Amino acid sequence: MSNVIEINSEQFATEVEQHTGKVLVDFYAPWCGPCKMISPIVDQISTEFDTLKVVKVNADNAQELMAKFGIRGIPTLLLIENGELINTKVGAASLSQMKEFVA
């Protein structure tokens, strides 16, 4: 069971920037191979870290967010804490890399 929420650009401020605590944001696209590879890992992270909120954003529908965060490639993972960007990871990652990234 995954705790990942799919959001759009309009929901980003409410769901991510106004959230108290850490949020892992997965920018992906349905056609992206590496995005599909890390999707189960992102799902697993969402169940293992109780205090972490995990959201997915379809990059094809979020050009302004992509520009705001300077995202040029997907998958891109953002770690945001209390509305502040604290870390970025571009490309596919293993489960151990992902755990280290969000810890």
Order of alpha helices (4+ residues) and beta strands (2+ residues): beta-alpha-beta-alpha-beta-alpha-beta-beta-alpha
